[in-house]
């Protein structure tokens, strides 16, 4: 038993302790980074789906068509009078 060396066991324990500290620090840093990212505001415009854009364009063109039809009927009525 005199020749028994404890050094490898000691290194394993310190290595495990360092890995645990590293993991804890890594987790805390990532949480802080995510919290900071939530506080930042973005200047990017909100995304509008392609289907919504198409529906909006259709409704606008339909409204314009209706306005043109109304103006044409009003002009024809005034011309008849």
Backbone as JSON Lines, residues from 0, in Angstrom:
{"i":0,"aa":"X","n":[0.8,-1.21,0.0],"ca":[0.0,0.0,0.0],"c":[0.84,1.27,0.0]}
{"i":1,"aa":"X","n":[2.1,1.14,0.27],"ca":[2.95,2.32,0.31],"c":[3.12,2.93,-1.08]}
{"i":2,"aa":"X","n":[3.08,2.11,-2.12],"ca":[3.31,2.6,-3.46],"c":[2.04,3.1,-4.15]}
{"i":3,"aa":"X","n":[0.93,3.1,-3.44],"ca":[-0.35,3.51,-4.03],"c":[-0.34,5.01,-4.29]}
{"i":4,"aa":"X","n":[-0.67,5.41,-5.48],"ca":[-0.64,6.82,-5.86],"c":[-2.08,7.33,-5.98]}
{"i":5,"aa":"X","n":[-2.4,8.36,-5.28],"ca":[-3.75,8.92,-5.3],"c":[-3.92,10.01,-6.38]}
{"i":6,"aa":"X","n":[-2.89,10.39,-7.01],"ca":[-2.93,11.51,-7.94],"c":[-3.96,11.34,-9.06]}
{"i":7,"aa":"X","n":[-4.08,10.18,-9.71],"ca":[-5.08,10.09,-10.77],"c":[-6.51,10.3,-10.29]}
{"i":8,"aa":"X","n":[-6.85,9.78,-9.11],"ca":[-8.2,9.99,-8.58],"c":[-8.45,11.46,-8.27]}
{"i":9,"aa":"X","n":[-7.44,12.11,-7.74],"ca":[-7.56,13.52,-7.42],"c":[-7.81,14.33,-8.69]}
{"i":10,"aa":"X","n":[-7.1,14.0,-9.78],"ca":[-7.29,14.71,-11.04],"c":[-8.68,14.48,-11.6]}
{"i":11,"aa":"X","n":[-9.2,13.3,-11.47],"ca":[-10.54,12.99,-11.98],"c":[-11.58,13.82,-11.24]}
{"i":12,"aa":"X","n":[-11.44,13.91,-9.94],"ca":[-12.42,14.68,-9.15],"c":[-12.37,16.16,-9.52]}
{"i":13,"aa":"X","n":[-11.16,16.71,-9.67],"ca":[-11.05,18.13,-10.05],"c":[-11.58,18.32,-11.46]}
{"i":14,"aa":"X","n":[-11.29,17.38,-12.35],"ca":[-11.8,17.48,-13.7],"c":[-13.31,17.48,-13.73]}
{"i":15,"aa":"X","n":[-13.92,16.62,-12.92],"ca":[-15.38,16.57,-12.86],"c":[-15.93,17.86,-12.27]}
{"i":16,"aa":"X","n":[-15.25,18.39,-11.29],"ca":[-15.69,19.64,-10.68],"c":[-15.6,20.78,-11.68]}
{"i":17,"aa":"X","n":[-14.53,20.83,-12.44],"ca":[-14.37,21.88,-13.44],"c":[-15.43,21.75,-14.54]}
{"i":18,"aa":"X","n":[-15.72,20.53,-14.94],"ca":[-16.76,20.34,-15.95],"c":[-18.11,20.81,-15.44]}
{"i":19,"aa":"X","n":[-18.39,20.56,-14.17],"ca":[-19.65,20.99,-13.58],"c":[-19.72,22.51,-13.55]}
{"i":20,"aa":"X","n":[-18.63,23.15,-13.13],"ca":[-18.6,24.62,-13.1],"c":[-18.77,25.19,-14.5]}
{"i":21,"aa":"X","n":[-18.07,24.57,-15.45],"ca":[-18.16,25.04,-16.83],"c":[-19.6,24.95,-17.33]}
{"i":22,"aa":"X","n":[-20.25,23.83,-17.05],"ca":[-21.63,23.63,-17.51],"c":[-22.57,24.65,-16.86]}
{"i":23,"aa":"X","n":[-22.39,24.9,-15.58],"ca":[-23.24,25.88,-14.88],"c":[-23.03,27.27,-15.47]}
{"i":24,"aa":"X","n":[-21.76,27.64,-15.67],"ca":[-21.47,28.96,-16.25],"c":[-22.03,29.08,-17.66]}
{"i":25,"aa":"X","n":[-21.91,28.0,-18.42],"ca":[-22.43,27.99,-19.78],"c":[-23.95,28.21,-19.78]}
{"i":26,"aa":"X","n":[-24.64,27.53,-18.89],"ca":[-26.1,27.64,-18.79],"c":[-26.5,29.06,-18.39]}
{"i":27,"aa":"X","n":[-25.81,29.61,-17.39],"ca":[-26.14,30.96,-16.94],"c":[-25.88,32.0,-18.03]}
{"i":28,"aa":"X","n":[-24.78,31.83,-18.75],"ca":[-24.47,32.77,-19.84],"c":[-25.52,32.69,-20.94]}
{"i":29,"aa":"X","n":[-25.94,31.48,-21.28],"ca":[-26.93,31.35,-22.35],"c":[-28.27,31.95,-21.93]}
{"i":30,"aa":"X","n":[-28.66,31.77,-20.67],"ca":[-29.92,32.37,-20.2],"c":[-29.83,33.9,-20.21]}
{"i":31,"aa":"X","n":[-28.69,34.44,-19.8],"ca":[-28.51,35.89,-19.82],"c":[-28.54,36.42,-21.25]}
{"i":32,"aa":"X","n":[-27.93,35.69,-22.16],"ca":[-27.91,36.1,-23.56],"c":[-29.32,36.12,-24.14]}
{"i":33,"aa":"X","n":[-30.13,35.09,-23.82],"ca":[-31.5,35.04,-24.32],"c":[-32.34,36.17,-23.73]}
{"i":34,"aa":"X","n":[-32.16,36.45,-22.44],"ca":[-32.92,37.53,-21.8],"c":[-32.56,38.88,-22.42]}
{"i":35,"aa":"X","n":[-31.29,39.08,-22.72],"ca":[-30.84,40.32,-23.34],"c":[-31.4,40.45,-24.75]}
{"i":36,"aa":"X","n":[-31.47,39.35,-25.46],"ca":[-32.0,39.37,-26.82],"c":[-33.48,39.73,-26.83]}
{"i":37,"aa":"X","n":[-34.22,39.3,-25.82],"ca":[-35.65,39.64,-25.74],"c":[-35.86,41.13,-25.5]}
{"i":38,"aa":"X","n":[-34.93,41.76,-24.82],"ca":[-35.07,43.19,-24.52],"c":[-34.81,44.06,-25.75]}
{"i":39,"aa":"X","n":[-34.05,43.56,-26.7],"ca":[-33.73,44.34,-27.89],"c":[-34.95,44.39,-28.81]}
{"i":40,"aa":"X","n":[-35.19,45.57,-29.35],"ca":[-36.31,45.71,-30.28],"c":[-35.77,45.6,-31.71]}
{"i":41,"aa":"X","n":[-36.6,45.14,-32.6],"ca":[-36.18,44.95,-33.98],"c":[-36.87,45.98,-34.87]}
{"i":42,"aa":"X","n":[-36.14,46.47,-35.86],"ca":[-36.7,47.41,-36.82],"c":[-37.29,46.69,-38.02]}
{"i":43,"aa":"X","n":[-37.18,45.38,-38.01],"ca":[-37.66,44.59,-39.14],"c":[-39.18,44.59,-39.16]}
{"i":44,"aa":"X","n":[-39.8,44.8,-40.31],"ca":[-41.27,44.79,-40.38],"c":[-41.82,43.39,-40.13]}
{"i":45,"aa":"X","n":[-43.02,43.34,-39.61],"ca":[-43.65,42.07,-39.31],"c":[-43.94,41.31,-40.6]}
{"i":46,"aa":"X","n":[-43.71,40.0,-40.57],"ca":[-43.91,39.17,-41.76],"c":[-45.39,39.01,-42.05]}
{"i":47,"aa":"X","n":[-45.77,39.17,-43.3],"ca":[-47.14,38.95,-43.74],"c":[-47.11,37.8,-44.73]}
{"i":48,"aa":"X","n":[-47.92,36.79,-44.49],"ca":[-47.92,35.59,-45.32],"c":[-48.33,35.94,-46.75]}
{"i":49,"aa":"X","n":[-47.84,35.13,-47.68],"ca":[-48.12,35.38,-49.09],"c":[-49.61,35.34,-49.38]}
{"i":50,"aa":"X","n":[-50.33,34.4,-48.75],"ca":[-51.77,34.3,-48.96],"c":[-52.48,35.56,-48.46]}
{"i":51,"aa":"X","n":[-52.02,36.08,-47.31],"ca":[-52.63,37.3,-46.78],"c":[-52.36,38.5,-47.7]}
{"i":52,"aa":"X","n":[-51.14,38.55,-48.26],"ca":[-50.82,39.65,-49.18],"c":[-51.68,39.56,-50.44]}
{"i":53,"aa":"X","n":[-51.9,38.34,-50.92],"ca":[-52.71,38.16,-52.12],"c":[-54.16,38.54,-51.84]}
{"i":54,"aa":"X","n":[-54.67,38.15,-50.68],"ca":[-56.05,38.48,-50.32],"c":[-56.21,39.99,-50.17]}
{"i":55,"aa":"X","n":[-55.21,40.64,-49.6],"ca":[-55.28,42.09,-49.43],"c":[-55.24,42.79,-50.79]}
{"i":56,"aa":"X","n":[-54.41,42.3,-51.69],"ca":[-54.33,42.9,-53.02],"c":[-55.64,42.7,-53.77]}
{"i":57,"aa":"X","n":[-56.25,41.52,-53.63],"ca":[-57.54,41.27,-54.28],"c":[-58.62,42.2,-53.74]}
{"i":58,"aa":"X","n":[-58.64,42.37,-52.42],"ca":[-59.68,43.24,-51.84],"c":[-59.47,44.69,-52.27]}
{"i":59,"aa":"X","n":[-58.2,45.12,-52.38],"ca":[-57.94,46.49,-52.84],"c":[-58.36,46.66,-54.3]}
{"i":60,"aa":"X","n":[-58.04,45.68,-55.13],"ca":[-58.4,45.8,-56.54],"c":[-59.92,45.73,-56.71]}
{"i":61,"aa":"X","n":[-60.58,44.94,-55.87],"ca":[-62.04,44.86,-55.92],"c":[-62.66,46.19,-55.51]}
{"i":62,"aa":"X","n":[-62.08,46.82,-54.49],"ca":[-62.58,48.12,-54.04],"c":[-62.38,49.17,-55.12]}
{"i":63,"aa":"X","n":[-61.25,49.13,-55.8],"ca":[-60.98,50.08,-56.88],"c":[-61.95,49.84,-58.03]}
{"i":64,"aa":"X","n":[-62.2,48.57,-58.38],"ca":[-63.14,48.25,-59.44],"c":[-64.54,48.75,-59.1]}
{"i":65,"aa":"X","n":[-64.95,48.59,-57.86],"ca":[-66.27,49.04,-57.43],"c":[-66.36,50.57,-57.53]}
{"i":66,"aa":"X","n":[-65.29,51.26,-57.17],"ca":[-65.29,52.72,-57.25],"c":[-65.37,53.18,-58.7]}
{"i":67,"aa":"X","n":[-64.68,52.48,-59.59],"ca":[-64.72,52.84,-61.02],"c":[-66.12,52.61,-61.56]}
{"i":68,"aa":"X","n":[-66.74,51.5,-61.19],"ca":[-68.1,51.18,-61.66],"c":[-69.07,52.24,-61.16]}
{"i":69,"aa":"X","n":[-68.94,52.65,-59.91],"ca":[-69.82,53.68,-59.35],"c":[-69.64,55.01,-60.07]}
{"i":70,"aa":"X","n":[-68.42,55.36,-60.36],"ca":[-68.2,56.64,-61.03],"c":[-68.71,56.59,-62.47]}
{"i":71,"aa":"X","n":[-68.61,55.45,-63.11],"ca":[-69.1,55.32,-64.48],"c":[-70.63,55.41,-64.5]}
{"i":72,"aa":"X","n":[-71.29,54.76,-63.54],"ca":[-72.76,54.82,-63.51],"c":[-73.23,56.23,-63.18]}
{"i":73,"aa":"X","n":[-72.51,56.93,-62.32],"ca":[-72.9,58.3,-62.0],"c":[-72.72,59.19,-63.23]}
{"i":74,"aa":"X","n":[-71.67,58.99,-63.99],"ca":[-71.43,59.79,-65.19],"c":[-72.51,59.5,-66.25]}
{"i":75,"aa":"X","n":[-72.88,58.24,-66.38],"ca":[-73.88,57.89,-67.38],"c":[-75.26,58.43,-67.0]}
{"i":76,"aa":"X","n":[-75.55,58.46,-65.71],"ca":[-76.83,59.0,-65.25],"c":[-76.9,60.5,-65.5]}
{"i":77,"aa":"X","n":[-75.78,61.19,-65.25],"ca":[-75.77,62.64,-65.45],"c":[-75.82,62.95,-66.97]}
{"i":78,"aa":"X","n":[-75.26,62.07,-67.79],"ca":[-75.29,62.29,-69.23],"c":[-76.7,62.07,-69.76]}
{"i":79,"aa":"X","n":[-77.46,61.15,-69.17],"ca":[-78.81,60.88,-69.63],"c":[-79.77,62.03,-69.26]}
{"i":80,"aa":"X","n":[-79.46,62.74,-68.18],"ca":[-80.36,63.78,-67.74],"c":[-80.31,65.03,-68.55]}
